[in-house]
Amino acid sequence: GFVGGWGGGGGKHKMARFQRIFSQGQGTDTPLMDTAEHIHISSLALLKMLKHGRAGVPMEVMGLMLGDFVDDYTVKVVDVFAMPQSGTGVAVEAVDHAFQTK
């Protein structure tokens, strides 16, 4: 299984991946390999994410997603957990340091 997060973290890695994907084949008509990812979210997990996001307005929210990798491009999310946080438009940091350990 996997535990993934949603929220404000990981922006640097996402931007590097975005730049790497779009710099390939720049200026050519070379087709890029389809690396689209599919995420299947259970209805319970979706409702919990929406409720947590709504409760956090106007702040950013953060949480954990629990699920499984189906294949290289498919993730199945079966449950989510809200994390105690304090967020601004700049960063989201967990209040409890136990959530920050690696």
Helices and strands as residue ranges (DSSP letters): E 2-6, H 11-23, E 38-41, H 43-55, E 63-71, E 74-82, E 85-87, E 92-94, G 97-100
